[in-house]
Amino acid sequence: MAEDDLRGPGQGVEATLGALGATVPAVPGAQDLRVDPDKLLLVARVVNEQADALDDRVREQLTGLDISAPAQDVISTTAVDAWNRLVARGDASYATRVQEYIRNLRDLAAQLRQAAGAYQTGEEEKVAALGNRGPGNRGAGPA
């Protein structure tokens, strides 16, 4: 089957890719991006609060994940050991993965706070470099 049979006459790969590329929006430039440090701090607080709440719930439930064998036969002890390693104990257990997720949430909150500080400092440096150029002060530069 020819390429045109699938797309219709004159609708080869180049035409299709060209039409598709025309529908993709342009990436905004740095001048189009506006960051509000206060919003970053708000998001950091919410992320940290959620990490704390999740940590509290996980700590309450962790003790219940580690189970004891119902009997001392080979099958029971082997199955329970495998369960405990998979779910409750060990570097690759679900409990360890959830705790790592909580640490990652806290790291994200810290990065957001750091970014807010960096943006705030950057804005203050820009204002200082430009001086007071508000209404009525046109042309006034740094003192």
GUTISE-582519 format. One record per atom (N, C-alpha, C, O, CB): atom name; residue number from 1; chain; x, y, z. Coordinates in steps of 0.02 Angstrom, whole numbers, always signed. Atoms other than C-alpha are relative to their C-alpha. Glycine has a CB too. Example, Ala and Ser with C-alpha at 12.3 -4.5 7.8 and 13.67 -1.06 7.14 Angstrom:
[N 1 A [+45 -59 +0]]
[CA 1 A [+615 -225 +390]]
[C 1 A [+45 +60 +0]]
[O 1 A [+97 +59 +33]]
[CB 1 A [-50 +1 +62]]
[N 2 A [-42 -59 -3]]
[CA 2 A [+684 -53 +357]]
[C 2 A [-39 +55 +37]]
[O 2 A [-14 +110 +45]]
[CB 2 A [+20 +23 -71]]
//
This chain:
[N 1 A [+43 -58 +0]]
[CA 1 A [+0 +0 +0]]
[C 1 A [+45 +61 +0]]
[O 1 A [+92 +65 +39]]
[CB 1 A [-49 +0 +61]]
[N 2 A [-41 -60 +6]]
[CA 2 A [+72 +168 -49]]
[C 2 A [-16 +49 +57]]
[O 2 A [-69 +46 +88]]
[CB 2 A [-11 +34 -68]]
[N 3 A [+8 -49 -54]]
[CA 3 A [+96 +310 +74]]
[C 3 A [-61 +44 -12]]
[O 3 A [-97 +59 +35]]
[CB 3 A [+63 +44 +5]]
[N 4 A [+58 -42 +16]]
[CA 4 A [-35 +417 -17]]
[C 4 A [-66 -36 +13]]
[O 4 A [-116 -4 +26]]
[CB 4 A [+4 +23 -72]]
[N 5 A [+61 +37 -12]]
[CA 5 A [-161 +277 +3]]
[C 5 A [-24 +9 +72]]
[O 5 A [-84 +8 +85]]
[CB 5 A [+10 -74 -14]]
[N 6 A [+18 -7 -70]]
[CA 6 A [-158 +301 +192]]
[C 6 A [-22 +71 +17]]
[O 6 A [-64 +80 +61]]
[CB 6 A [+58 -20 +43]]
[N 7 A [+13 -70 -19]]
[CA 7 A [-164 +491 +195]]
[C 7 A [-39 +39 -53]]
[O 7 A [-61 +95 -40]]
[CB 7 A [+65 +35 +14]]
[N 8 A [+33 -36 +55]]
[CA 8 A [-243 +538 +31]]
[C 8 A [+52 +30 -46]]
[O 8 A [+110 +34 -27]]
[CB 8 A [-47 +54 +27]]
[N 9 A [-47 -27 +48]]
[CA 9 A [-163 +616 -122]]
[C 9 A [+34 +63 +26]]
[O 9 A [+1 +107 +53]]
[CB 9 A [-34 +14 -66]]
[N 10 A [-37 -59 -19]]
[CA 10 A [-25 +741 -86]]
[C 10 A [+11 +8 +74]]
[O 10 A [+32 +61 +97]]
[CB 10 A [-34 +61 -27]]
[N 11 A [-6 -4 -72]]
[CA 11 A [-23 +703 +99]]
[C 11 A [+56 -46 +25]]
[O 11 A [+45 -87 +69]]
[CB 11 A [-67 -18 +35]]
[N 12 A [-57 +41 -19]]
[CA 12 A [+149 +623 +114]]
[C 12 A [+24 +17 +70]]
[O 12 A [-5 +58 +105]]
[CB 12 A [+56 +7 -50]]
[N 13 A [-28 -9 -67]]
[CA 13 A [+256 +618 +270]]
[C 13 A [+19 +73 +11]]
[O 13 A [+4 +101 +64]]
[CB 13 A [+61 -45 +11]]
[N 14 A [-22 -69 -8]]
[CA 14 A [+329 +792 +241]]
[C 14 A [-59 +46 +12]]
[O 14 A [-56 +90 +55]]
[CB 14 A [+40 +23 -61]]
[N 15 A [+59 -43 -8]]
[CA 15 A [+158 +873 +222]]
[C 15 A [-33 -12 +69]]
[O 15 A [-55 +36 +101]]
[CB 15 A [-51 -14 -56]]
[N 16 A [+30 +16 -65]]
[CA 16 A [+93 +783 +376]]
[C 16 A [+41 +29 +57]]
[O 16 A [+13 +59 +103]]
[CB 16 A [-7 -76 +9]]
[N 17 A [-44 -28 -52]]
[CA 17 A [+244 +832 +482]]
[C 17 A [-3 +76 +1]]
[O 17 A [-3 +106 +54]]
[CB 17 A [+71 -24 -10]]
[N 18 A [+4 -73 +4]]
[CA 18 A [+234 +1011 +420]]
[C 18 A [-65 +25 +31]]
[O 18 A [-64 +75 +68]]
[CB 18 A [+4 +23 -72]]
[N 19 A [+64 -20 -29]]
[CA 19 A [+50 +1023 +467]]
[C 19 A [+0 -11 +76]]
[O 19 A [-27 +30 +113]]
[CB 19 A [-58 -39 -32]]
[N 20 A [-4 +14 -72]]
[CA 20 A [+84 +943 +636]]
[C 20 A [+43 +52 +35]]
[O 20 A [+25 +76 +89]]
[CB 20 A [+28 -70 +12]]
[N 21 A [-44 -50 -29]]
[CA 21 A [+228 +1063 +670]]
[C 21 A [-33 +68 +7]]
[O 21 A [-18 +106 +53]]
[CB 21 A [+63 +7 -41]]
[N 22 A [+34 -64 -2]]
[CA 22 A [+115 +1211 +634]]
[C 22 A [-49 +4 +59]]
[O 22 A [-68 +58 +80]]
[CB 22 A [-37 +13 -66]]
[N 23 A [+48 -1 -55]]
[CA 23 A [-2 +1158 +774]]
[C 23 A [+33 +1 +69]]
[O 23 A [-1 +11 +119]]
[CB 23 A [-45 -61 -5]]
[N 24 A [-36 +0 -64]]
[CA 24 A [+133 +1149 +909]]
[C 24 A [+14 +72 +20]]
[O 24 A [+43 +109 -18]]
[CB 24 A [+66 -41 -6]]
[N 25 A [-12 -69 -21]]
[CA 25 A [+138 +1310 +1011]]
[C 25 A [+74 +12 +12]]
[O 25 A [+112 -33 +28]]
[CB 25 A [-39 +16 +63]]
[N 26 A [-69 -19 -11]]
[CA 26 A [+301 +1403 +1026]]
[C 26 A [+17 -4 +74]]
[O 26 A [-26 +7 +117]]
[CB 26 A [+14 +71 -27]]
[N 27 A [-24 +2 -69]]
[CA 27 A [+404 +1382 +1183]]
[C 27 A [+8 +72 +24]]
[O 27 A [+40 +112 -11]]
[CB 27 A [+67 -40 +7]]
[N 28 A [-7 -70 -23]]
[CA 28 A [+391 +1540 +1288]]
[C 28 A [+73 +15 +16]]
[O 28 A [+109 -27 +42]]
[CB 28 A [-44 +12 +62]]
[N 29 A [-67 -22 -16]]
[CA 29 A [+550 +1638 +1306]]
[C 29 A [+5 +18 +73]]
[O 29 A [-45 +23 +108]]
[CB 29 A [+20 +60 -43]]
[N 30 A [-11 -17 -71]]
[CA 30 A [+627 +1683 +1473]]
[C 30 A [-36 +64 +18]]
[O 30 A [-58 +72 +75]]
[CB 30 A [+76 +7 +14]]
[N 31 A [+33 -63 -14]]
[CA 31 A [+551 +1856 +1458]]
[C 31 A [-75 -10 +10]]
[O 31 A [-108 +33 +39]]
[CB 31 A [+12 +50 -55]]
[N 32 A [+71 +14 -7]]
[CA 32 A [+376 +1776 +1451]]
[C 32 A [-16 -35 +66]]
[O 32 A [-75 -39 +84]]
[CB 32 A [-23 -42 -58]]
[N 33 A [+10 +39 -60]]
[CA 33 A [+399 +1678 +1612]]
[C 33 A [+2 +47 +61]]
[O 33 A [+51 +82 +72]]
[CB 33 A [+52 -55 +6]]
[N 34 A [+3 -42 -59]]
[CA 34 A [+344 +1766 +1771]]
[C 34 A [-8 -45 +60]]
[O 34 A [-55 -85 +63]]
[CB 34 A [-58 +53 -4]]
[N 35 A [+1 +41 -60]]
[CA 35 A [+379 +1686 +1939]]
[C 35 A [-17 +44 +59]]
[O 35 A [+15 +96 +70]]
[CB 35 A [+67 -37 +11]]
[N 36 A [+18 -36 -61]]
[CA 36 A [+294 +1746 +2097]]
[C 36 A [+29 -38 +59]]
[O 36 A [+5 -92 +76]]
[CB 36 A [-79 +7 +6]]
[N 37 A [-32 +35 -57]]
[CA 37 A [+407 +1701 +2245]]
[C 37 A [-50 -19 +55]]
[O 37 A [-42 -71 +87]]
[CB 37 A [+55 +43 +29]]
[N 38 A [+49 +16 -53]]
[CA 38 A [+258 +1708 +2365]]
[C 38 A [-40 -62 -18]]
[O 38 A [-57 -101 +27]]
[CB 38 A [-47 +59 +11]]
[N 39 A [+36 +60 +21]]
[CA 39 A [+167 +1577 +2262]]
[C 39 A [+44 -62 +8]]
[O 39 A [+19 -115 +28]]
[CB 39 A [-24 +6 -73]]
[N 40 A [-46 +56 -10]]
[CA 40 A [+321 +1465 +2265]]
[C 40 A [+3 -20 +74]]
[O 40 A [+4 -79 +90]]
[CB 40 A [+70 +18 -25]]
[N 41 A [-2 +15 -72]]
[CA 41 A [+327 +1481 +2454]]
[C 41 A [-65 -33 +23]]
[O 41 A [-64 -77 +66]]
[CB 41 A [+12 +64 +40]]
[N 42 A [+64 +30 -16]]
[CA 42 A [+142 +1438 +2464]]
[C 42 A [-1 -73 -22]]
[O 42 A [-22 -117 +16]]
[CB 42 A [-58 +39 -33]]
[N 43 A [-3 +69 +26]]
[CA 43 A [+167 +1283 +2356]]
[C 43 A [+47 -41 +43]]
[O 43 A [+32 -99 +59]]
[CB 43 A [+22 -1 -73]]
[N 44 A [-47 +37 -43]]
[CA 44 A [+318 +1233 +2461]]
[C 44 A [-32 -18 +66]]
[O 44 A [-22 -73 +91]]
[CB 44 A [+64 +43 +12]]
[N 45 A [+34 +14 -63]]
[CA 45 A [+214 +1247 +2619]]
[C 45 A [-51 -56 -7]]
[O 45 A [-55 -101 +35]]
[CB 45 A [-34 +63 +27]]
[N 46 A [+50 +52 +11]]
[CA 46 A [+74 +1141 +2547]]
[C 46 A [+33 -68 -11]]
[O 46 A [+10 -118 +17]]
[CB 46 A [-45 +18 -62]]
[N 47 A [-36 +63 +12]]
[CA 47 A [+196 +1008 +2484]]
[C 47 A [+28 -27 +66]]
[O 47 A [+23 -87 +79]]
[CB 47 A [+57 +10 -51]]
[N 48 A [-29 +22 -64]]
[CA 48 A [+281 +1002 +2654]]
[C 48 A [-55 -25 +48]]
[O 48 A [-45 -74 +83]]
[CB 48 A [+39 +58 +32]]
[N 49 A [+56 +22 -42]]
[CA 49 A [+113 +990 +2745]]
[C 49 A [-24 -69 -21]]
[O 49 A [-40 -111 +21]]
[CB 49 A [-58 +51 -2]]
[N 50 A [+22 +65 +25]]
[CA 50 A [+63 +845 +2633]]
[C 50 A [+51 -55 +17]]
[O 50 A [+32 -111 +33]]
[CB 50 A [-12 +3 -76]]
[N 51 A [-52 +48 -18]]
[CA 51 A [+229 +759 +2664]]
[C 51 A [-6 -18 +74]]
[O 51 A [+1 -76 +93]]
[CB 51 A [+71 +28 -15]]
[N 52 A [+7 +12 -71]]
[CA 52 A [+204 +778 +2852]]
[C 52 A [-61 -45 +14]]
[O 52 A [-57 -92 +53]]
[CB 52 A [-7 +66 +38]]
[N 53 A [+61 +40 -10]]
[CA 53 A [+26 +709 +2843]]
[C 53 A [+10 -72 -24]]
[O 53 A [-10 -119 +10]]
[CB 53 A [-60 +32 -38]]
[N 54 A [-13 +68 +26]]
[CA 54 A [+81 +561 +2736]]
[C 54 A [+48 -37 +46]]
[O 54 A [+39 -96 +59]]
[CB 54 A [+29 +4 -70]]
[N 55 A [-49 +31 -46]]
[CA 55 A [+228 +528 +2853]]
[C 55 A [-35 -24 +63]]
[O 55 A [-21 -79 +87]]
[CB 55 A [+56 +49 +18]]
[N 56 A [+38 +21 -60]]
[CA 56 A [+110 +523 +3003]]
[C 56 A [-41 -63 -13]]
[O 56 A [-40 -109 +27]]
[CB 56 A [-46 +57 +24]]
[N 57 A [+41 +59 +16]]
[CA 57 A [-7 +400 +2918]]
[C 57 A [+42 -62 -12]]
[O 57 A [+25 -116 +10]]
[CB 57 A [-43 +14 -62]]
[N 58 A [-43 +56 +14]]
[CA 58 A [+135 +291 +2857]]
[C 58 A [+29 -29 +64]]
[O 58 A [+31 -89 +73]]
[CB 58 A [+56 +21 -49]]
[N 59 A [-29 +24 -64]]
[CA 59 A [+216 +282 +3029]]
[C 59 A [-51 -40 +41]]
[O 59 A [-33 -90 +72]]
[CB 59 A [+25 +59 +42]]
[N 60 A [+53 +37 -36]]
[CA 60 A [+49 +227 +3104]]
[C 60 A [-10 -70 -29]]
[O 60 A [-24 -117 +7]]
[CB 60 A [-66 +40 -3]]
[N 61 A [+14 +63 +34]]
[CA 61 A [+32 +88 +2975]]
[C 61 A [+59 -47 -6]]
[O 61 A [+50 -107 -17]]
[CB 61 A [-28 +14 -67]]
[N 62 A [-60 +41 +11]]
[CA 62 A [+212 +26 +2964]]
[C 62 A [+3 -60 +46]]
[O 62 A [+24 -115 +25]]
[CB 62 A [+61 +41 +9]]
[N 63 A [-4 +56 -47]]
[CA 63 A [+200 -81 +3119]]
[C 63 A [-45 -57 -20]]
[O 63 A [-30 -115 -6]]
[CB 63 A [-17 +23 +70]]
[N 64 A [+47 +52 +21]]
[CA 64 A [+53 -175 +3046]]
[C 64 A [+21 -37 -63]]
[O 64 A [-7 -89 -79]]
[CB 64 A [-68 +30 -11]]
[N 65 A [-22 +32 +62]]
[CA 65 A [+145 -218 +2886]]
[C 65 A [+45 -60 +13]]
[O 65 A [+45 -108 -26]]
[CB 65 A [+37 +49 -44]]
[N 66 A [-46 +55 -17]]
[CA 66 A [+272 -331 +2970]]
[C 66 A [-40 -53 +37]]
[O 66 A [-65 -41 +92]]
[CB 66 A [+60 +26 +45]]
[N 67 A [+42 +52 -30]]
[CA 67 A [+182 -495 +3006]]
[C 67 A [+42 -58 +24]]
[O 67 A [+99 -67 +4]]
[CB 67 A [-53 -24 -51]]
[N 68 A [-32 +60 -26]]
[CA 68 A [+226 -652 +3101]]
[C 68 A [-29 -61 -34]]
[O 68 A [-87 -60 -57]]
[CB 68 A [-9 -5 +78]]
[N 69 A [+24 +63 +31]]
[CA 69 A [+212 -828 +3032]]
[C 69 A [-55 -31 +43]]
[O 69 A [-49 -33 +104]]
[CB 69 A [+59 -50 -9]]
[N 70 A [+54 +32 -39]]
[CA 70 A [+50 -916 +3083]]
[C 70 A [+21 -68 +28]]
[O 70 A [-10 -93 +75]]
[CB 70 A [-62 -8 -44]]
[N 71 A [-27 +65 -23]]
[CA 71 A [+149 -1077 +3105]]
[C 71 A [+75 +0 -13]]
[O 71 A [+100 +44 -48]]
[CB 71 A [-35 -61 -35]]
[N 72 A [-72 +2 +8]]
[CA 72 A [+331 -1128 +3111]]
[C 72 A [+22 -50 -54]]
[O 72 A [+80 -71 -54]]
[CB 72 A [+33 -18 +65]]
[N 73 A [-20 +45 +54]]
[CA 73 A [+328 -1241 +2957]]
[C 73 A [+38 +39 -53]]
[O 73 A [+37 +101 -53]]
[CB 73 A [-62 -34 -31]]
[N 74 A [-43 -31 +50]]
[CA 74 A [+442 -1206 +2809]]
[C 74 A [-39 +47 -46]]
[O 74 A [-16 +102 -61]]
[CB 74 A [+35 -53 -42]]
[N 75 A [+40 -41 +46]]
[CA 75 A [+305 -1138 +2696]]
[C 75 A [-22 +65 +34]]
[O 75 A [-14 +119 +5]]
[CB 75 A [-63 -39 -25]]
[N 76 A [+23 -61 -35]]
[CA 76 A [+235 -1016 +2825]]
[C 76 A [+57 +48 +13]]
[O 76 A [+51 +108 -1]]
[CB 76 A [-33 -19 +67]]
[N 77 A [-55 -44 -16]]
[CA 77 A [+403 -949 +2880]]
[C 77 A [+31 +30 -63]]
[O 77 A [+51 +88 -63]]
[CB 77 A [+53 -37 +40]]
[N 78 A [-28 -25 +63]]
[CA 78 A [+466 -933 +2700]]
[C 78 A [-46 +53 -31]]
[O 78 A [-23 +105 -54]]
[CB 78 A [+10 -58 -50]]
[N 79 A [+49 -48 +30]]
[CA 79 A [+306 -846 +2640]]
[C 79 A [-1 +65 +40]]
[O 79 A [-2 +119 +11]]
[CB 79 A [-70 -32 -1]]
[N 80 A [+1 -60 -41]]
[CA 80 A [+304 -726 +2787]]
[C 80 A [+64 +40 -7]]
[O 80 A [+63 +102 -9]]
[CB 80 A [-11 -18 +74]]
[N 81 A [-63 -35 +10]]
[CA 81 A [+488 -686 +2766]]
[C 81 A [+0 +38 -67]]
[O 81 A [+22 +95 -71]]
[CB 81 A [+59 -49 +2]]
[N 82 A [+4 -33 +66]]
[CA 82 A [+459 -648 +2580]]
[C 82 A [-46 +60 +4]]
[O 82 A [-31 +113 -24]]
[CB 82 A [-24 -50 -54]]
[N 83 A [+47 -56 -8]]
[CA 83 A [+308 -539 +2625]]
[C 83 A [+34 +58 +35]]
[O 83 A [+31 +115 +12]]
[CB 83 A [-62 -23 +39]]
[N 84 A [-31 -53 -40]]
[CA 84 A [+404 -442 +2756]]
[C 84 A [+56 +35 -39]]
[O 84 A [+63 +96 -34]]
[CB 84 A [+27 -28 +65]]
[N 85 A [-53 -32 +40]]
[CA 85 A [+552 -412 +2639]]
[C 85 A [-30 +42 -56]]
[O 85 A [-3 +96 -71]]
[CB 85 A [+47 -53 -30]]
[N 86 A [+31 -37 +54]]
[CA 86 A [+438 -356 +2498]]
[C 86 A [-39 +62 +24]]
[O 86 A [-36 +115 -7]]
[CB 86 A [-47 -45 -39]]
[N 87 A [+45 -53 -22]]
[CA 87 A [+319 -249 +2598]]
[C 87 A [+29 +44 +56]]
[O 87 A [+25 +105 +52]]
[CB 87 A [-65 -31 +24]]
[N 88 A [-16 -38 -60]]
[CA 88 A [+392 -198 +2765]]
[C 88 A [+73 +14 +13]]
[O 88 A [+90 +64 +44]]
[CB 88 A [-27 -35 +58]]
[N 89 A [-71 -7 -17]]
[CA 89 A [+580 -220 +2772]]
[C 89 A [+42 -2 -64]]
[O 89 A [+20 -25 -116]]
[CB 89 A [+23 -55 +48]]
[N 90 A [-47 +6 +56]]
[CA 90 A [+730 -204 +2658]]
[C 90 A [+3 +62 -42]]
[O 90 A [-42 +105 -40]]
[CB 90 A [-19 -58 -43]]
[N 91 A [-12 -60 +40]]
[CA 91 A [+799 -77 +2538]]
[C 91 A [-50 +8 -57]]
[O 91 A [-63 +65 -78]]
[CB 91 A [+70 -3 -29]]
[N 92 A [+47 -4 +56]]
[CA 92 A [+674 -119 +2400]]
[C 92 A [-72 -10 +21]]
[O 92 A [-116 -18 -21]]
[CB 92 A [+18 -51 -53]]
[N 93 A [+68 +12 -24]]
[CA 93 A [+519 -139 +2510]]
[C 93 A [-45 +59 -17]]
[O 93 A [-22 +115 -30]]
[CB 93 A [+0 -13 +75]]
[N 94 A [+48 -53 +12]]
[CA 94 A [+361 -40 +2482]]
[C 94 A [+5 +54 +54]]
[O 94 A [-1 +113 +39]]
[CB 94 A [-71 -28 -2]]
[N 95 A [-7 -48 -54]]
[CA 95 A [+383 +42 +2652]]
[C 95 A [+59 +47 -12]]
[O 95 A [+53 +107 -2]]
[CB 95 A [+8 -36 +68]]
[N 96 A [-59 -40 +14]]
[CA 96 A [+557 +102 +2604]]
[C 96 A [-14 +48 -59]]
[O 96 A [+8 +105 -57]]
[CB 96 A [+61 -44 -16]]
[N 97 A [+16 -42 +58]]
[CA 97 A [+492 +168 +2437]]
[C 97 A [-45 +58 +20]]
[O 97 A [-37 +114 -4]]
[CB 97 A [-33 -42 -55]]
[N 98 A [+45 -53 -22]]
[CA 98 A [+353 +266 +2522]]
[C 98 A [+39 +51 +42]]
[O 98 A [+29 +112 +34]]
[CB 98 A [-58 -28 +42]]
[N 99 A [-40 -46 -39]]
[CA 99 A [+476 +340 +2646]]
[C 99 A [+47 +42 -44]]
[O 99 A [+58 +101 -31]]
[CB 99 A [+42 -38 +53]]
[N 100 A [-41 -38 +49]]
[CA 100 A [+590 +390 +2500]]
[C 100 A [-42 +52 -36]]
[O 100 A [-19 +108 -48]]
[CB 100 A [+32 -49 -51]]
[N 101 A [+46 -47 +32]]
[CA 101 A [+440 +472 +2416]]
[C 101 A [-12 +60 +46]]
[O 101 A [-13 +117 +24]]
[CB 101 A [-67 -35 -17]]
[N 102 A [+10 -54 -48]]
[CA 102 A [+409 +573 +2575]]
[C 102 A [+62 +44 +3]]
[O 102 A [+56 +105 +6]]
[CB 102 A [-16 -29 +70]]
[N 103 A [-63 -39 +0]]
[CA 103 A [+593 +626 +2578]]
[C 103 A [+3 +43 -64]]
[O 103 A [+24 +100 -61]]
[CB 103 A [+62 -46 +4]]
[N 104 A [+0 -38 +63]]
[CA 104 A [+576 +678 +2395]]
[C 104 A [-48 +58 +2]]
[O 104 A [-33 +112 -25]]
[CB 104 A [-17 -46 -59]]
[N 105 A [+47 -56 -8]]
[CA 105 A [+423 +783 +2436]]
[C 105 A [+31 +56 +42]]
[O 105 A [+25 +115 +25]]
[CB 105 A [-65 -24 +33]]
[N 106 A [-32 -51 -42]]
[CA 106 A [+520 +871 +2573]]
[C 106 A [+57 +34 -37]]
[O 106 A [+67 +95 -30]]
[CB 106 A [+27 -32 +65]]
[N 107 A [-53 -30 +41]]
[CA 107 A [+667 +897 +2455]]
[C 107 A [-30 +49 -51]]
[O 107 A [-2 +103 -62]]
[CB 107 A [+40 -54 -37]]
[N 108 A [+33 -44 +47]]
[CA 108 A [+547 +972 +2327]]
[C 108 A [-21 +65 +34]]
[O 108 A [-12 +119 +7]]
[CB 108 A [-62 -35 -31]]
[N 109 A [+20 -61 -37]]
[CA 109 A [+478 +1092 +2458]]
[C 109 A [+61 +44 +14]]
[O 109 A [+57 +105 +8]]
[CB 109 A [-34 -19 +67]]
[N 110 A [-61 -39 -13]]
[CA 110 A [+656 +1145 +2503]]
[C 110 A [+24 +33 -64]]
[O 110 A [+46 +91 -62]]
[CB 110 A [+55 -46 +29]]
[N 111 A [-20 -30 +64]]
[CA 111 A [+697 +1173 +2319]]
[C 111 A [-45 +57 -20]]
[O 111 A [-21 +107 -47]]
[CB 111 A [+0 -54 -56]]
[N 112 A [+47 -55 +15]]
[CA 112 A [+541 +1279 +2297]]
[C 112 A [+15 +61 +43]]
[O 112 A [+13 +117 +19]]
[CB 112 A [-72 -23 +11]]
[N 113 A [-18 -56 -43]]
[CA 113 A [+589 +1385 +2448]]
[C 113 A [+65 +33 -24]]
[O 113 A [+70 +94 -24]]
[CB 113 A [+8 -23 +73]]
[N 114 A [-63 -27 +26]]
[CA 114 A [+765 +1404 +2378]]
[C 114 A [-11 +40 -64]]
[O 114 A [+17 +93 -73]]
[CB 114 A [+51 -58 -12]]
[N 115 A [+15 -35 +62]]
[CA 115 A [+697 +1453 +2207]]
[C 115 A [-36 +67 +14]]
[O 115 A [-21 +117 -18]]
[CB 115 A [-44 -43 -46]]
[N 116 A [+35 -62 -17]]
[CA 116 A [+581 +1582 +2287]]
[C 116 A [+50 +52 +24]]
[O 116 A [+45 +110 +5]]
[CB 116 A [-53 -13 +55]]
[N 117 A [-52 -46 -24]]
[CA 117 A [+730 +1659 +2376]]
[C 117 A [+42 +26 -57]]
[O 117 A [+59 +85 -59]]
[CB 117 A [+43 -33 +52]]
[N 118 A [-41 -20 +57]]
[CA 118 A [+831 +1661 +2215]]
[C 118 A [-37 +49 -45]]
[O 118 A [-8 +98 -68]]
[CB 118 A [+22 -61 -40]]
[N 119 A [+39 -46 +42]]
[CA 119 A [+690 +1743 +2116]]
[C 119 A [-8 +67 +35]]
[O 119 A [-4 +120 +3]]
[CB 119 A [-68 -30 -16]]
[N 120 A [+9 -62 -37]]
[CA 120 A [+661 +1871 +2253]]
[C 120 A [+64 +41 -2]]
[O 120 A [+62 +102 -14]]
[CB 120 A [-20 -14 +74]]
[N 121 A [-64 -34 +3]]
[CA 121 A [+847 +1914 +2258]]
[C 121 A [+11 +28 -70]]
[O 121 A [+34 +84 -78]]
[CB 121 A [+57 -47 +19]]
[N 122 A [-8 -22 +69]]
[CA 122 A [+850 +1925 +2068]]
[C 122 A [-41 +61 -16]]
[O 122 A [-18 +107 -50]]
[CB 122 A [-17 -55 -47]]
[N 123 A [+44 -57 +12]]
[CA 123 A [+702 +2043 +2064]]
[C 123 A [+26 +62 +36]]
[O 123 A [+24 +117 +8]]
[CB 123 A [-71 -15 +22]]
[N 124 A [-27 -57 -38]]
[CA 124 A [+779 +2154 +2198]]
[C 124 A [+62 +28 -34]]
[O 124 A [+71 +89 -36]]
[CB 124 A [+16 -20 +72]]
[N 125 A [-60 -24 +35]]
[CA 125 A [+943 +2162 +2102]]
[C 125 A [-19 +38 -64]]
[O 125 A [+12 +88 -81]]
[CB 125 A [+46 -59 -18]]
[N 126 A [+23 -35 +61]]
[CA 126 A [+849 +2211 +1942]]
[C 126 A [-26 +69 +18]]
[O 126 A [-10 +118 -16]]
[CB 126 A [-54 -40 -36]]
[N 127 A [+28 -64 -20]]
[CA 127 A [+756 +2349 +2033]]
[C 127 A [+57 +48 +19]]
[O 127 A [+56 +106 +0]]
[CB 127 A [-49 -8 +59]]
[N 128 A [-57 -42 -21]]
[CA 128 A [+918 +2414 +2110]]
[C 128 A [+40 +22 -61]]
[O 128 A [+63 +80 -63]]
[CB 128 A [+45 -38 +49]]
[N 129 A [-39 -18 +59]]
[CA 129 A [+1006 +2410 +1941]]
[C 129 A [-36 +51 -44]]
[O 129 A [-4 +93 -74]]
[CB 129 A [+16 -63 -41]]
[N 130 A [+38 -45 +42]]
[CA 130 A [+866 +2502 +1852]]
[C 130 A [-15 +66 +36]]
[O 130 A [-30 +116 +3]]
[CB 130 A [-65 -32 -22]]
[N 131 A [+16 -60 -38]]
[CA 131 A [+838 +2629 +1990]]
[C 131 A [-74 +12 +1]]
[O 131 A [-113 -33 -17]]
[CB 131 A [+35 +61 -31]]
[N 132 A [+70 -17 -5]]
[CA 132 A [+673 +2715 +2018]]
[C 132 A [-24 +28 -66]]
[O 132 A [-13 +86 -81]]
[CB 132 A [-13 +51 +58]]
[N 133 A [+25 -22 +65]]
[CA 133 A [+592 +2724 +1847]]
[C 133 A [-76 -2 -2]]
[O 133 A [-106 -14 -54]]
[CB 133 A [+29 -43 -56]]
[N 134 A [+73 +0 -5]]
[CA 134 A [+413 +2733 +1906]]
[C 134 A [-29 +61 -33]]
[O 134 A [+9 +103 -59]]
[CB 134 A [-23 -4 +73]]
[N 135 A [+33 -59 +30]]
[CA 135 A [+285 +2861 +1843]]
[C 135 A [+27 +64 +33]]
[O 135 A [+33 +69 +94]]
[CB 135 A [-77 -6 +8]]
[N 136 A [-25 -63 -25]]
[CA 136 A [+351 +3037 +1860]]
[C 136 A [+76 +1 +9]]
[O 136 A [+105 +54 +23]]
[CB 136 A [-34 +17 +65]]
[N 137 A [-72 +4 -10]]
[CA 137 A [+531 +2978 +1872]]
[C 137 A [+34 -27 -64]]
[O 137 A [+85 -61 -59]]
[CB 137 A [+16 -44 +60]]
[N 138 A [-29 +26 +62]]
[CA 138 A [+566 +2940 +1689]]
[C 138 A [+71 +26 -9]]
[O 138 A [+87 +84 +1]]
[CB 138 A [-43 +21 -61]]
[N 139 A [-70 -18 +12]]
[CA 139 A [+747 +2936 +1650]]
[C 139 A [+43 +0 +62]]
[O 139 A [+104 +3 +56]]
[CB 139 A [+3 +66 -31]]
[N 140 A [-40 +2 -61]]
[CA 140 A [+799 +2931 +1831]]
[C 140 A [+32 -68 +5]]
[O 140 A [-2 -119 +3]]
[CB 140 A [-43 +16 +62]]
[N 141 A [-36 +64 -5]]
[CA 141 A [+930 +2798 +1849]]
[C 141 A [+26 -9 +70]]
[O 141 A [+5 +25 +116]]
[CB 141 A [+57 -4 -51]]
[N 142 A [-29 +11 -67]]
[CA 142 A [+1032 +2733 +1992]]
[C 142 A [+35 +63 +25]]
[O 142 A [+63 +101 -14]]
[CB 142 A [+49 -60 -2]]
[N 143 A [-28 -60 -30]]
[CA 143 A [+1091 +2866 +2110]]
[C 143 A [+75 +1 -1]]
[O 143 A [+105 +49 +22]]
[CB 143 A [-25 +9 +69]]
//
